[in-house]
Structures are given as C-alpha cells and as structure tokens.
Amino acid sequence: MSIKFKLLFPIFLQIILCFQELRAQDDYHQYYTDKSSDTFLSIEALSSRIEVPEIQMHLLNAAIFHFTNKERKKEKLDVFVFNENLYKSSALHSERMIVDDFFSHENKRQRKWRTPKDRIFFYDDSYRTVGENILENFLLDYSGKTLRYRTEFDGNGSIIYLNPEGAVIENSTYMDLADRLVTQWMNSPPHRANILEKRFDLLACACEVDLDKTPILIRCTQNFGSFQSATR
C-alpha cells in the first residue's frame, strides 16, 4: 500500500493544484463578469492598504480594468470586455519586465515575445487590431507627479519612508493605486488614445512588483484588442 501511495501521491497533488488554479481563475473572473464597474469599485477590499508580500494582484488588476472603463463611460464610449488571452499576454510582459529589469514595449531578451503583437498573438492570433500601454510607479501612497521621500530604519530594522515633513508614507490602498495608475495613463496622450480608441473593445490589465527595489516598484501592462474589422 505504501508503495502504491507513493506512486499515486504526485498524481493526487497535481489534481489538487489544478483544482486550486481553476478555482482561483473563477474567483478573479467574477471581478469582471458579475459586477459593473461602479459596483466593483465600491467593494470594501479595495479600501484596504496593500500589504507586502501578500499583495492581492488580481484585485488590483481588476480595479485598473474598471477605472479604465470609467474613463470610457465619461466619453460615452462602449466599455471594454475582459479577455482572458489579453490577460495572459499582459501578465507575461509585466512579469518579464520585472524579472529581466527593463521598461519598454520591446522585449529584447525573448525574441518570440519581442513586440506587443508577438506577445498577444502568441496566445490568440485572430485579433484584427491590438494595442498596448505600459507604466511603472510605486506602491507608496503619494500625490502629484513626483514621489519625494527619505528612508530610515525602524526598531525591527525594516525600511520606513518619510515625506519631506517627516510623516511616514504608507502603501496605497488598492483603490488609490489603481486610480493613480489609470490617471497616469490618461495624462499621457498616446496612452489616453489607446484607452479611448473606438476600434478596441477588449481589454485586460496585469501588474507585477519588484520587491527588491527601494521603494517597491510596480510595472503594469494593458493589452487591447478587437476581433472586429479595423475599419469598423
């Protein structure tokens, strides 16, 4: 019995892991399919401060998606529909920008994922038109264009960040960070143009953080697409 159990244990473990992954996917899909943007952006979890390293990245990604749709609604445009394959390509690029420490639409290390089109078409080559936004920022809670801070160490030897007045700078809430990131894109004409582009009707957003940077850095990708004709 023990030998059979040892042989079957990896199979059981793989089944459990697959089930957990599918359940996690169902959880984050609900962020896009079960709620309007206004309803989603009113949930209590978004008001909590981001804790490192236990970051609820799916929650943040969905908040960015819904804040983006609010910008579409302001201009009386159709809102974006979440697309799973665009989510995969967005997550891929944000992860590679952190792992390989670069910030660009061009991935010079992996040739098959070099351009936005390469990455998007890697998962689905049937889009008729595609686009990409990227950005980088910080988890810390601040306003304005520039983060101004100095560092000290607390009694436990952990880094704390202080503003010019000497007050501690905490991490943003999920709500405030998502709002700030979308505002950053909207304040940039080329990125704003992608968000308000009428030809795009599909969207996904994904971010990744670099815990080794001081302060902690976040890089995000938005991938846009449409299965409709570009002449629409």
Disulfide bonds with the S-S distance in Angstrom:
Cys207-Cys220 2.14
